[in-house]
């Protein structure tokens, strides 16, 4: 039962106003059709990226920081499938949902920390990435502990995305400093990092707002779905750029 449904007063026999209130709460908390369609589209795109990355990795030699990227796409696919099952068809217990979301957030955090650590050759950048990782990991774990499995905490996602934005800025500064004349249109790493930057920058300010609206009253609750649609658009864009990035590797190898 959601927080909104818990706020409804117990229905007395013949109390029709209470029945209407319960129905309105269910309507408000039900996922709208546009968001369901967007989630389906996103799941299909992530599936395509997963299959495409596997194909590229089998045929071509990849840089060290791009190896095993298919594993990230696989986890993202499972995450999207979980969203479809739990958000559209079933309703798992809140504690289970919160644990799954926290574990997925931690996986994202460790994956991208490893990605950027392997990406940089320069010792200074490597050290900055590791320090950034340590600082944000402390904040992330603290936020999870303080939340104490009470509710889906989108602030945790915001903390991780802020860290990703910092990683991307470090990459851009290093890129334009060391190789400003590089053809970025055919640069796989640039495409992938840009996808991560776009998603993280878009969702960073929106995640806490979703948190607020979902814990608010029925008047604002529907806005959380509209904002979630924007965040999902960011995710879709990120995976389209990931596909674009790995397609660049194919063209580079052929040339």
N, C-alpha and C positions, 0 to 999 in steps of 0.2 A: 504494500500500500504506500502511495506517495505521500509527501508532506501535505499536499493540497487536500487529499482525501481524508487525512487524519484530522484536518481542521473542521470538517463537517460535523455538526452536532448529531448525536444519536437520534434516529427517527422514531417518533412516537406513532402509535397506531393512528392512521388517518391523517398523518402530517405530510401533505402533498408538497408543501414548499421545500421540505427537507429532501424529498425525492428529486425535485427539480434541481436543487443545488448540487446533489451528487452527480446527476447526469451532466450538468454543465461543467463540473470539474473533470469528468472523464473526457468530455469533448475537448477541453482545453489541453489536457495532458496527452492526448492522442497525437501521434506524429502525422503532420500534414502530408498530402500526396506528393507535392513538389519535392519534399525532402526525401521521401522514399525513392522517387525516380532518380534523384541525384545520387543517392547512396548506391542504387543498382548500377548506374552509369560508372561511378567511381570504382566499384568492385570489378566491373568488366575491364576497365582501363588498367587497374592494378594487376589483374590476371594476365592481360596482354604483356605488360611490362615484365612480369615474372617469367613468362615463357620466352620472351624475346631476349632477356638477359641470359638465360640458360643457353639459348642457341648461340649467342655471341661468345659466351665464355668457353663453350666447347670447341668453337672453330678458331678463335683468335687468342693470342697472348695478351693479357690485360696487365696494366700497371698494378703494382702491389696494393694500392689503396682502393682499386676497383674489384679486386678479387673477392669472391664470396658475396658480392652485392645481391645476388639472387636470393640469399638467405633473408636479407632485409625485406625484399619484395614479397617473399613467402610469408613472413610474419605480418606484413601489412595486409596481405590477402586474407590471412586468418583473422586479423583484426576486423577487417571490413565484413567478412562473413559473420563474425560474432555480432557486429553492429546490426546486420540484417536480421539475424535470428533473435537477438535479445531486444532490439528496438522495434521490430515490426511484427514478428510472429509469436515470440515468447516473452515472458517477463521473469528473468532469473531473480533470486533473492538479492536485495540491495547489497549485502555484504560481499557476495560472490562477484557482482558487477564491479564494485569498488576495487576489490583485490585484483581482478583482471586488468582494469584500467591502470592501476598503479604499476603493475608489473610491465605492462606494455610501454608505459611512459619511461620506466627505467631502462627497458631494452633499447628504445629509441636513443636515449641519452648516452648509453654506453657505446652503441654502434657508431654514432656520429663522432663521439670523442675519439674512438679508435680510427675512424676514417681520416679525420684531420691530422691526427698524430702521425699516421703513415704517409699522408699527403706531403707534408712539409719535410724538406731536407735540411733546411737551415736550423741550427740548434736553438737560436733565439726564438723562432716561431714555434718550434716544438715545445720549448719550455713555457712559452706564453699559453699555448693550448692546454698543456698539462695543469698549469696553475689555474686557468679558467675552469677546467674540468673539475678540479678539486674543490674550488670555491662553490660552484653551482651544485655539485653533488651534495655537499653539506647542506645547502639551502633546500634542495629537493627532498632529501631524506628527512630533514626537520619538518618540512611541510606535510609529508606523508604521515609522520608520527603524530604531529599535532592534530591532523584531521581525524585520526583514530577510527577510520572506517565508518565515519558518520554519514558522509555523503560524497557523491562524485565531485571531486575538487578540481575544477578547471584551472585554478591558480597554479596547480602543479604543472600542467601543460604550458602555462604562460612562463613559468620559471625555466623549463627546458627550452622553450622557443627563444627566450632571451639569450640563453647560452649559445644556441645555434646562430643567432644573428651576430653575436660577437665573433664566432668562428668564421662566418662568411666575410665579415669586415676585415679580419686579419688576412684572409685569403685574397680579397680584392686589393688590399694595400700592397701585399707582396707581389701579386700578379702585375699590377701597373708600375711597380717600382723596378722589378727585375726583367720583365718582358712586355713592355708597353705596345710593341708592334705585332704581337701575336694575333693570328686570325681567329677571333673568338667564335665565329659562326661554326667552325669545325672543331672546336675544342670540347671534348667530352666532359672533362672535369668542370669547366666553366658552366656548361649547361646544367649539370647535376647540382652544383653548388648554387646556381641561380634559382633553380627550382626550389631548393631547400630555403633559400633566403626569401623568396616570394611567399611561400607558405608560412614561414615563421614570422615574417614582418606583418603579414595580413592578420594572422590569428593571435599574435601577441597581445594587442589591446582588446581583442574581442573575447578571449577566453574568460577573463574575470567578469566581463559583462554578462556572459552566459551564466556564470556562477550566480550572479546577483539576481538575474531574472528568474532562474529556475527555483531559487529559494524565496521568491517574492510571491505576491498574491496572484490570483487568476487574471487580473487586469494586465499584468506584464508578462505572464508566463509564455504566451504565444510568440513574443518577440525573441525568446531564446531560440526558437526553431528557425526564425528568419536569419538570425546571426549565425546559427550553426550551418545554414545553407551557404553563407559567405565563406566560412572556414572550410567546408567541404569543397567549394570551388577552388580554394587555395591548394588543397590536397590533390585534386584532379590535375591542376596546372603543374604541380610539382612532378607528378608521374609522367605527364606528357613530355616534360623537359628531360626527365630521366631516359625515356625512350629515345628522344632526340639525341641525347648524349651518347648512348650506346650505338646508335646508328652512325654517329660521326666516327666511331672506332672502326666500323666496317669500311667506310670510305677511305680512311687514312691507310688501312692495311692494303686495300686494293691499289692505291696510288703508289 
